[in-house]
């Protein structure tokens, strides 16, 4: 839609810039970015200052756009104010949240979004995001799905910025709930190492339990599933060992009070090692269940040399669909609830991303 206006909150960060690039490539929308502290240098898009926690600013600005993309993380401590104001002003909403606690703040807005005709799709990007669609792709090939396994591998920083580093360390602070044996059970982050062979650029690396919002939405979306396993790893492998030490050896107070310090140190380290490891990502999804009364496993993989870039593709594809009218579904939805498999596969093909 050539007359559409898209506002990208946090659009000057790594993920936000890649979302903007994808939206610019695949739509004719007019794009505006927001920044909190420092205006961007040499941005191809106009940028305006905005504090996403300032209700008055949100009220004044959001109604000027057809769609808002919320990339202003970390999301662990964000409120649902952006979505609230989008619904009040009839503006479609997409975010790149990787925090289940944040998503929980948005789900109660589902009836209001439906009534207002606002499509809100949460936790888009690569993982969560494309990972959810890979699961739906696998589930649809079975008569009954029982176990979902999601494995993620990322090189160094993944081409992302400090926000992603902060999010990683925030996710190590507390045990989390995993869906195992048809019930919620406590799991410790970065435990139970498992070796997984991904497509290049990752190759064979160790992965560990990590809390992901996909778990909760997938349990809701596919009620026959008894187990959802989400494991994450980095390469080079010594980052996994450092992260394990951080999660299991460091005093808990270090994680609570030292998140910014740990994020800064890790970011500076990866700026050096990224030159050798690259910043790619790979995902492997296994959906185990039954087909024609036979036990069956559907396995799918995708990879990309730049994690931040493919995250931009994942979110940009959904923005493209909403603006075109093909993904408009009023309410607050997870990716697998809102995005049909045929649209997901079309999005991959348009962006020359291969699914194996």
C-alpha positions as CSV (number, residue, x, y, z in Angstrom):
1,X,0.0,0.0,0.0
2,X,1.7,3.2,-1.2
3,X,-0.3,5.4,1.2
4,X,0.6,3.4,4.4
5,X,2.7,4.9,7.1
6,X,4.7,2.6,9.3
7,X,6.3,3.6,12.6
8,X,9.2,1.5,14.0
9,X,9.8,2.0,17.7
10,X,13.4,1.4,18.4
11,X,14.0,1.5,14.7
12,X,17.5,2.8,15.1
13,X,18.8,-0.4,16.7
14,X,20.1,-3.4,14.8
15,X,16.8,-5.3,14.6
16,X,14.8,-2.2,13.9
17,X,17.0,-1.1,11.1
18,X,16.7,-4.6,9.5
19,X,12.9,-4.5,9.8
20,X,12.9,-1.1,8.2
21,X,15.0,-2.4,5.3
22,X,12.7,-5.3,4.7
23,X,9.6,-3.2,4.8
24,X,11.1,-0.7,2.4
25,X,12.1,-3.5,0.0
26,X,8.7,-5.3,-0.1
27,X,6.2,-2.6,0.4
28,X,5.7,1.1,-0.6
29,X,5.0,2.2,2.9
30,X,6.4,5.5,4.3
31,X,8.7,4.5,7.1
32,X,9.5,6.5,10.3
33,X,11.9,5.4,13.0
34,X,12.0,6.4,16.6
35,X,15.0,6.8,18.9
36,X,15.2,7.4,22.7
37,X,18.6,9.1,23.4
38,X,20.6,9.9,20.2
39,X,19.3,10.6,16.7
40,X,20.7,8.2,14.0
41,X,23.4,9.3,11.7
42,X,22.9,8.9,7.9
43,X,19.6,7.2,8.2
44,X,17.6,6.7,5.0
45,X,14.4,7.2,7.0
46,X,13.1,10.1,9.1
47,X,13.5,9.5,12.8
48,X,11.7,11.1,15.7
49,X,12.4,11.1,19.5
50,X,10.0,9.0,21.5
51,X,9.9,7.4,25.0
52,X,7.8,4.3,24.7
53,X,6.9,4.6,28.4
54,X,5.5,8.1,28.0
55,X,1.7,7.8,27.6
56,X,1.2,11.3,26.4
57,X,3.8,11.0,23.6
58,X,2.3,7.7,22.5
59,X,-1.2,9.2,22.4
60,X,0.0,12.1,20.3
61,X,2.1,10.1,17.8
62,X,0.8,6.6,17.2
63,X,-2.5,7.6,15.6
64,X,-0.6,9.1,12.7
65,X,0.3,5.7,11.4
66,X,-1.4,2.6,9.9
67,X,0.9,0.1,11.6
68,X,3.4,0.3,14.5
69,X,6.3,-2.2,14.9
70,X,7.6,-2.3,18.5
71,X,11.4,-3.1,18.4
72,X,12.3,-1.1,21.6
73,X,13.5,-3.9,23.9
74,X,14.5,-5.4,26.2
75,X,10.9,-6.3,26.7
76,X,11.1,-8.0,30.1
77,X,10.1,-4.8,31.9
78,X,8.0,-3.1,29.2
79,X,4.3,-2.4,29.8
80,X,1.5,-3.0,27.3
81,X,1.1,0.8,26.7
82,X,2.0,0.8,23.1
83,X,-0.6,-1.8,22.2
84,X,-3.2,-0.1,24.3
85,X,-2.8,3.2,22.4
86,X,-2.7,1.4,19.1
87,X,-6.0,-0.2,19.8
88,X,-7.5,3.0,21.0
89,X,-6.5,4.7,17.7
90,X,-7.2,1.8,15.3
91,X,-3.5,1.2,14.5
92,X,-2.2,-2.3,13.6
93,X,0.6,-3.6,15.8
94,X,3.6,-6.0,15.5
95,X,6.4,-6.6,17.9
96,X,9.7,-8.5,18.2
97,X,9.3,-9.4,21.9
98,X,11.2,-12.4,23.2
99,X,9.7,-12.2,26.7
100,X,6.7,-14.3,27.8
101,X,6.1,-12.0,30.7
102,X,5.7,-9.1,28.2
103,X,3.4,-11.2,26.0
104,X,1.2,-12.0,29.1
105,X,0.6,-8.2,29.5
106,X,-0.7,-8.0,25.9
107,X,-3.0,-11.0,25.7
108,X,-5.8,-9.5,27.8
109,X,-6.2,-6.8,25.1
110,X,-7.5,-9.5,22.6
111,X,-11.2,-8.6,22.9
112,X,-10.5,-4.8,22.6
113,X,-8.3,-5.4,19.5
114,X,-11.0,-7.6,17.9
115,X,-13.7,-5.0,18.5
116,X,-11.4,-2.2,17.1
117,X,-10.5,-4.2,14.0
118,X,-6.8,-4.1,15.0
119,X,-4.5,-6.9,14.1
120,X,-1.8,-7.4,16.7
121,X,0.9,-10.1,16.1
122,X,3.4,-10.6,18.9
123,X,6.9,-12.1,19.1
124,X,7.8,-11.9,15.4
125,X,11.3,-12.2,13.9
126,X,13.4,-15.3,13.6
127,X,13.1,-17.0,17.1
128,X,10.5,-16.4,18.2
129,X,8.7,-15.8,14.9
130,X,9.9,-18.0,12.0
131,X,10.4,-20.7,14.5
132,X,6.7,-20.7,15.3
133,X,5.8,-21.0,11.7
134,X,8.3,-23.9,11.3
135,X,6.4,-25.7,14.0
136,X,3.0,-25.1,12.4
137,X,4.5,-26.3,9.1
138,X,5.5,-29.6,10.9
139,X,2.2,-30.0,12.8
140,X,0.1,-29.7,9.7
141,X,1.9,-32.7,8.1
142,X,0.8,-35.0,11.0
143,X,-2.5,-36.3,12.1
144,X,-1.5,-35.7,15.8
145,X,1.5,-33.9,17.1
146,X,2.9,-35.0,20.5
147,X,6.4,-33.5,20.9
148,X,8.0,-30.3,19.6
149,X,11.7,-29.8,19.7
150,X,13.2,-26.4,18.8
151,X,17.0,-26.0,18.6
152,X,18.6,-22.6,17.9
153,X,22.3,-21.9,17.1
154,X,23.7,-18.4,16.7
155,X,27.2,-17.2,15.8
156,X,28.7,-14.7,18.3
157,X,26.6,-11.6,18.6
158,X,24.3,-12.7,15.8
159,X,24.8,-9.3,14.2
160,X,22.5,-7.9,16.9
161,X,23.3,-5.1,19.4
162,X,23.5,-4.6,23.2
163,X,19.7,-5.1,23.6
164,X,19.9,-8.8,22.6
165,X,22.9,-9.3,25.0
166,X,20.9,-7.8,27.8
167,X,18.0,-10.1,27.0
168,X,20.2,-13.2,27.0
169,X,21.5,-12.5,30.5
170,X,18.1,-11.6,31.9
171,X,17.0,-15.0,30.7
172,X,19.6,-16.7,33.0
173,X,18.3,-15.2,36.2
174,X,15.6,-17.7,37.2
175,X,14.4,-21.2,36.6
176,X,11.5,-21.3,34.1
177,X,8.5,-23.5,33.3
178,X,8.7,-26.0,30.5
179,X,5.9,-28.2,29.1
180,X,7.0,-31.8,29.7
181,X,4.8,-34.8,30.0
182,X,1.7,-32.7,29.6
183,X,2.3,-30.5,32.6
184,X,4.5,-27.5,33.5
185,X,7.8,-28.4,35.1
186,X,10.7,-26.3,36.4
187,X,13.8,-26.2,34.3
188,X,17.1,-24.4,35.0
189,X,18.4,-22.2,32.1
190,X,21.5,-23.3,30.3
191,X,21.3,-26.9,31.6
192,X,21.2,-30.3,29.9
193,X,23.7,-29.8,27.1
194,X,22.9,-31.6,23.9
195,X,24.9,-31.7,20.6
196,X,22.9,-30.8,17.5
197,X,24.1,-30.7,13.9
198,X,22.7,-27.6,12.2
199,X,23.1,-26.5,8.6
200,X,25.9,-24.1,7.8
201,X,27.0,-21.7,9.1
202,X,26.5,-23.3,12.5
203,X,27.5,-26.9,12.0
204,X,27.6,-29.1,15.1
205,X,27.3,-27.2,18.4
206,X,26.1,-27.7,21.9
207,X,22.6,-26.4,22.9
208,X,21.1,-25.9,26.3
209,X,17.6,-25.3,27.8
210,X,16.6,-21.7,27.4
211,X,13.2,-20.0,28.1
212,X,11.4,-19.0,25.0
213,X,7.9,-17.5,24.6
214,X,7.2,-20.1,21.8
215,X,6.7,-22.7,24.5
216,X,3.6,-21.1,25.9
217,X,1.9,-20.1,22.6
218,X,2.6,-23.5,21.1
219,X,1.0,-25.3,24.0
220,X,-2.1,-23.2,23.5
221,X,-2.1,-23.5,19.7
222,X,-1.6,-27.2,19.5
223,X,-3.4,-28.8,22.5
224,X,-2.4,-32.4,21.7
225,X,1.3,-31.6,22.3
226,X,2.8,-33.2,25.5
227,X,6.3,-31.8,25.3
228,X,7.9,-28.6,24.0
229,X,11.7,-28.5,24.2
230,X,13.5,-25.2,23.5
231,X,17.4,-25.3,23.5
232,X,19.8,-22.6,22.4
233,X,23.6,-22.5,21.8
234,X,26.3,-20.2,20.5
235,X,29.4,-20.7,18.5
236,X,32.3,-20.6,19.0
237,X,31.6,-23.1,21.7
238,X,33.6,-21.4,24.5
239,X,30.7,-18.9,24.7
240,X,28.4,-21.7,25.7
241,X,30.8,-22.6,28.6
242,X,31.0,-19.0,29.7
243,X,27.3,-18.7,29.6
244,X,26.9,-21.9,31.6
245,X,29.3,-20.5,34.3
246,X,27.3,-17.3,34.4
247,X,24.1,-19.2,34.9
248,X,25.3,-21.8,37.4
249,X,28.4,-20.5,39.2
250,X,28.1,-16.7,39.4
251,X,26.1,-15.5,42.5
252,X,22.5,-14.7,41.6
253,X,23.1,-11.1,42.7
254,X,25.6,-10.7,39.8
255,X,22.8,-11.5,37.3
256,X,20.3,-9.2,39.0
257,X,22.6,-6.2,39.4
258,X,25.2,-6.8,36.8
259,X,23.2,-7.4,33.6
260,X,24.5,-4.2,32.0
261,X,28.1,-5.0,32.8
262,X,27.9,-8.6,31.5
263,X,26.1,-7.4,28.3
264,X,28.8,-4.8,27.7
265,X,31.7,-7.3,28.2
266,X,30.0,-9.9,26.0
267,X,29.3,-7.4,23.3
268,X,32.8,-6.2,23.2
269,X,34.1,-9.8,23.0
270,X,31.8,-10.7,20.2
271,X,32.9,-7.6,18.2
272,X,36.2,-9.3,17.9
273,X,35.2,-13.0,17.5
274,X,32.4,-12.2,15.0
275,X,35.2,-11.6,12.5
276,X,36.0,-15.3,12.7
277,X,32.7,-17.0,13.6
278,X,30.4,-14.9,11.6
279,X,27.0,-13.8,12.9
280,X,24.7,-16.4,11.3
281,X,21.8,-18.4,12.7
282,X,20.3,-21.8,12.2
283,X,17.1,-23.4,13.5
284,X,16.1,-27.0,13.6
285,X,12.5,-28.0,14.4
286,X,11.4,-31.5,15.0
287,X,7.7,-32.3,15.4
288,X,7.0,-35.9,16.5
289,X,3.7,-37.6,16.4
290,X,1.5,-39.8,14.3
291,X,0.5,-40.0,10.6
292,X,-1.8,-42.8,9.2
293,X,-1.4,-44.6,12.6
294,X,2.4,-44.7,12.2
295,X,4.9,-42.9,14.4
296,X,6.4,-40.0,12.4
297,X,8.9,-37.2,12.8
298,X,8.8,-34.1,10.6
299,X,12.2,-32.2,10.7
300,X,12.8,-28.8,9.1
301,X,15.8,-26.5,9.1
302,X,16.6,-23.0,8.0
303,X,19.7,-20.9,8.2
304,X,21.0,-17.5,7.3
305,X,24.4,-15.8,7.5
306,X,23.1,-12.8,9.5
307,X,20.7,-13.2,12.5
308,X,19.6,-9.6,12.7
309,X,18.9,-9.6,8.9
310,X,16.7,-12.7,8.9
311,X,14.9,-11.4,12.0
312,X,14.1,-8.3,9.9
313,X,12.8,-10.6,7.2
314,X,10.6,-12.4,9.6
315,X,9.0,-9.3,11.0
316,X,9.0,-7.5,7.7
317,X,7.1,-10.3,6.0
318,X,4.3,-10.0,8.6
319,X,4.2,-6.2,8.1
320,X,3.9,-6.8,4.4
321,X,1.0,-9.2,4.9
322,X,-0.9,-6.9,7.2
323,X,-0.5,-3.9,4.9
324,X,-1.6,-5.9,1.9
325,X,-4.7,-7.1,3.8
326,X,-3.8,-10.8,3.6
327,X,-2.8,-11.2,7.2
328,X,-5.4,-8.9,8.8
329,X,-6.9,-10.9,11.7
330,X,-8.3,-8.6,14.5
331,X,-7.1,-9.6,17.9
332,X,-3.8,-10.4,19.7
333,X,-2.1,-13.4,18.2
334,X,1.0,-15.4,18.2
335,X,2.7,-16.0,14.9
336,X,1.6,-19.6,14.4
337,X,-2.0,-18.5,15.1
338,X,-2.0,-15.6,12.6
339,X,0.3,-16.7,9.8
340,X,-0.9,-19.5,7.4
341,X,1.8,-21.8,6.3
342,X,1.4,-20.9,2.6
343,X,2.1,-17.2,3.4
344,X,5.1,-18.2,5.5
345,X,6.6,-20.3,2.6
346,X,5.8,-17.5,0.2
347,X,7.7,-15.0,2.5
348,X,10.7,-17.3,2.6
349,X,10.7,-17.7,-1.2
350,X,10.5,-14.0,-1.9
351,X,13.5,-13.4,0.4
352,X,15.4,-16.3,-1.1
353,X,15.5,-18.2,2.3
354,X,15.8,-22.0,1.8
355,X,13.9,-24.4,4.0
356,X,15.3,-27.9,4.2
